[in-house]
Amino acid sequence: MDSNIKNKYELQAQIMKALAHPARLLIVKELCNREMFVCELQKLIGDDISTVSKHLSILKQAGIIDDRKEGLRIYYRLKLKCIPMLLSCSENILIEKTREEIEILQSLSKP
């Protein structure tokens, strides 16, 4: 494989890895609606502030979110506007997968 192509996929994998945690997906989903400060996100997730900060750092390093300081508060916002479409697509995959599983179960229960 060409090294440029390999590098491209490695960089894309880093973005996917940043999203590959339920708490980070929840953060991103909420940031699709509005910017939030860390204490709001902490209440939402229910983890301690250091854990939430670590999640935010991972998302920021991946280029998914951005922040701005206002007084003592740091507000986080979604940087990539395509993320809502990605989340919607993954939800559609789950719906389709569930439909297929229901169909299989229904076919098993038929005589």
Phi and psi in degrees as GROMACS dihedral restraints (atoms count N, CA, C in turn):
[ dihedral_restraints ]
;  ai    aj    ak    al  type     phi  dphi    fc
    3     4     5     6     1   -57.3    20    10
    4     5     6     7     1   137.3    20    10
    6     7     8     9     1   -64.7    20    10
    7     8     9    10     1   -31.7    20    10
    9    10    11    12     1   -66.3    20    10
   10    11    12    13     1   -41.3    20    10
   12    13    14    15     1   -67.0    20    10
   13    14    15    16     1   -43.7    20    10
   15    16    17    18     1   -60.0    20    10
   16    17    18    19     1   -44.0    20    10
   18    19    20    21     1   -62.4    20    10
   19    20    21    22     1   -40.7    20    10
   21    22    23    24     1   -59.3    20    10
   22    23    24    25     1   -46.2    20    10
   24    25    26    27     1   -71.4    20    10
   25    26    27    28     1   -31.0    20    10
   27    28    29    30     1   -65.5    20    10
   28    29    30    31     1   -41.2    20    10
   30    31    32    33     1   -66.8    20    10
   31    32    33    34     1   -40.1    20    10
   33    34    35    36     1   -65.0    20    10
   34    35    36    37     1   -37.7    20    10
   36    37    38    39     1   -63.2    20    10
   37    38    39    40     1   -34.7    20    10
   39    40    41    42     1   -62.8    20    10
   40    41    42    43     1   -38.9    20    10
   42    43    44    45     1   -65.6    20    10
   43    44    45    46     1   -44.7    20    10
   45    46    47    48     1   -64.2    20    10
   46    47    48    49     1   -38.8    20    10
   48    49    50    51     1   -63.1    20    10
   49    50    51    52     1   -38.2    20    10
   51    52    53    54     1   -63.1    20    10
   52    53    54    55     1   -32.1    20    10
   54    55    56    57     1   -85.8    20    10
   55    56    57    58     1   -11.6    20    10
   57    58    59    60     1   -83.3    20    10
   58    59    60    61     1    51.0    20    10
   60    61    62    63     1  -150.1    20    10
   61    62    63    64     1   133.7    20    10
   63    64    65    66     1   -55.8    20    10
   64    65    66    67     1   -40.7    20    10
   66    67    68    69     1   -66.0    20    10
   67    68    69    70     1   -39.9    20    10
   69    70    71    72     1   -69.6    20    10
   70    71    72    73     1   -35.9    20    10
   72    73    74    75     1   -63.7    20    10
   73    74    75    76     1   -40.0    20    10
   75    76    77    78     1   -64.1    20    10
   76    77    78    79     1   -43.4    20    10
   78    79    80    81     1   -57.9    20    10
   79    80    81    82     1   -50.1    20    10
   81    82    83    84     1   -62.2    20    10
   82    83    84    85     1   -43.2    20    10
   84    85    86    87     1   -59.3    20    10
   85    86    87    88     1   -43.2    20    10
   87    88    89    90     1   -68.4    20    10
   88    89    90    91     1   -37.0    20    10
   90    91    92    93     1   -71.7    20    10
   91    92    93    94     1   -13.6    20    10
   93    94    95    96     1   -64.9    20    10
   94    95    96    97     1   -28.0    20    10
   96    97    98    99     1   -90.4    20    10
   97    98    99   100     1   -36.6    20    10
   99   100   101   102     1  -169.0    20    10
  100   101   102   103     1   163.2    20    10
  102   103   104   105     1   -78.9    20    10
  103   104   105   106     1   151.2    20    10
  105   106   107   108     1  -140.7    20    10
  106   107   108   109     1   155.4    20    10
  108   109   110   111     1  -100.4    20    10
  109   110   111   112     1   164.8    20    10
  111   112   113   114     1   -57.6    20    10
  112   113   114   115     1   -37.2    20    10
  114   115   116   117     1   -64.9    20    10
  115   116   117   118     1   -36.5    20    10
  117   118   119   120     1   -64.1    20    10
  118   119   120   121     1   -42.6    20    10
  120   121   122   123     1   -67.9    20    10
  121   122   123   124     1   -35.9    20    10
  123   124   125   126     1   -62.7    20    10
  124   125   126   127     1   -44.9    20    10
  126   127   128   129     1   -62.4    20    10
  127   128   129   130     1   -39.6    20    10
  129   130   131   132     1   -63.5    20    10
  130   131   132   133     1   -45.3    20    10
  132   133   134   135     1   -83.8    20    10
  133   134   135   136     1   -37.7    20    10
  135   136   137   138     1    88.0    20    10
  136   137   138   139     1     5.4    20    10
  138   139   140   141     1   -92.7    20    10
  139   140   141   142     1   168.9    20    10
  141   142   143   144     1   -70.7    20    10
  142   143   144   145     1   162.7    20    10
  144   145   146   147     1   -60.5    20    10
  145   146   147   148     1   -35.1    20    10
  147   148   149   150     1   -68.3    20    10
  148   149   150   151     1   -36.3    20    10
  150   151   152   153     1   -67.9    20    10
  151   152   153   154     1   -43.6    20    10
  153   154   155   156     1   -63.3    20    10
  154   155   156   157     1   -41.6    20    10
  156   157   158   159     1   -61.8    20    10
  157   158   159   160     1   -38.3    20    10
  159   160   161   162     1   -64.0    20    10
  160   161   162   163     1   -44.1    20    10
  162   163   164   165     1   -60.1    20    10
  163   164   165   166     1   -44.6    20    10
  165   166   167   168     1   -63.2    20    10
  166   167   168   169     1   -38.9    20    10
  168   169   170   171     1   -63.0    20    10
  169   170   171   172     1   -42.7    20    10
  171   172   173   174     1   -62.8    20    10
  172   173   174   175     1   -45.0    20    10
  174   175   176   177     1   -65.6    20    10
  175   176   177   178     1   -37.1    20    10
  177   178   179   180     1   -69.4    20    10
  178   179   180   181     1   -43.6    20    10
  180   181   182   183     1   -61.7    20    10
  181   182   183   184     1   -31.3    20    10
  183   184   185   186     1   -78.6    20    10
  184   185   186   187     1    -8.7    20    10
  186   187   188   189     1    83.5    20    10
  187   188   189   190     1    15.3    20    10
  189   190   191   192     1   -85.6    20    10
  190   191   192   193     1   -37.4    20    10
  192   193   194   195     1  -123.8    20    10
  193   194   195   196     1   166.5    20    10
  195   196   197   198     1  -136.4    20    10
  196   197   198   199     1   167.4    20    10
  198   199   200   201     1  -137.8    20    10
  199   200   201   202     1   164.4    20    10
  201   202   203   204     1  -147.2    20    10
  202   203   204   205     1   145.5    20    10
  204   205   206   207     1   -99.5    20    10
  205   206   207   208     1   134.6    20    10
  207   208   209   210     1  -134.8    20    10
  208   209   210   211     1   103.1    20    10
  210   211   212   213     1    66.0    20    10
  211   212   213   214     1  -125.9    20    10
  213   214   215   216     1   -91.0    20    10
  214   215   216   217     1    -7.7    20    10
  216   217   218   219     1   -95.0    20    10
  217   218   219   220     1   143.9    20    10
  219   220   221   222     1  -111.4    20    10
  220   221   222   223     1   121.1    20    10
  222   223   224   225     1   -98.4    20    10
  223   224   225   226     1   138.5    20    10
  225   226   227   228     1  -111.6    20    10
  226   227   228   229     1   144.4    20    10
  228   229   230   231     1  -143.9    20    10
  229   230   231   232     1   158.6    20    10
  231   232   233   234     1   -71.3    20    10
  232   233   234   235     1   130.8    20    10
  234   235   236   237     1   -95.5    20    10
  235   236   237   238     1   -38.4    20    10
  237   238   239   240     1   -93.2    20    10
  238   239   240   241     1   113.0    20    10
  240   241   242   243     1   -74.5    20    10
  241   242   243   244     1   -10.2    20    10
  243   244   245   246     1   -86.2    20    10
  244   245   246   247     1   -10.1    20    10
  246   247   248   249     1   -59.2    20    10
  247   248   249   250     1   -42.4    20    10
  249   250   251   252     1   -56.0    20    10
  250   251   252   253     1   -37.1    20    10
  252   253   254   255     1   -66.5    20    10
  253   254   255   256     1   -39.5    20    10
  255   256   257   258     1   -63.5    20    10
  256   257   258   259     1   -44.7    20    10
  258   259   260   261     1   -63.6    20    10
  259   260   261   262     1   -41.8    20    10
  261   262   263   264     1   -62.7    20    10
  262   263   264   265     1   -40.6    20    10
  264   265   266   267     1   -63.0    20    10
  265   266   267   268     1   -43.7    20    10
  267   268   269   270     1   -66.3    20    10
  268   269   270   271     1   -34.3    20    10
  270   271   272   273     1   -66.3    20    10
  271   272   273   274     1   -38.7    20    10
  273   274   275   276     1   -64.3    20    10
  274   275   276   277     1   -37.0    20    10
  276   277   278   279     1   -62.5    20    10
  277   278   279   280     1   -43.4    20    10
  279   280   281   282     1   -62.3    20    10
  280   281   282   283     1   -42.2    20    10
  282   283   284   285     1   -62.1    20    10
  283   284   285   286     1   -46.8    20    10
  285   286   287   288     1   -63.8    20    10
  286   287   288   289     1   -42.1    20    10
  288   289   290   291     1   -62.7    20    10
  289   290   291   292     1   -40.8    20    10
  291   292   293   294     1   -65.2    20    10
  292   293   294   295     1   -42.6    20    10
  294   295   296   297     1   -58.1    20    10
  295   296   297   298     1   -45.6    20    10
  297   298   299   300     1   -62.3    20    10
  298   299   300   301     1   -41.0    20    10
  300   301   302   303     1   -66.5    20    10
  301   302   303   304     1   -39.1    20    10
  303   304   305   306     1   -63.0    20    10
  304   305   306   307     1   -44.1    20    10
  306   307   308   309     1   -60.3    20    10
  307   308   309   310     1   -41.5    20    10
  309   310   311   312     1   -63.5    20    10
  310   311   312   313     1   -45.1    20    10
  312   313   314   315     1   -63.7    20    10
  313   314   315   316     1   -39.6    20    10
  315   316   317   318     1   -65.5    20    10
  316   317   318   319     1   -39.0    20    10
  318   319   320   321     1   -68.5    20    10
  319   320   321   322     1   -29.0    20    10
  321   322   323   324     1   -73.2    20    10
  322   323   324   325     1   -28.5    20    10
  324   325   326   327     1   -86.1    20    10
  325   326   327   328     1    -6.9    20    10
  327   328   329   330     1   -83.2    20    10
  328   329   330   331     1   139.1    20    10
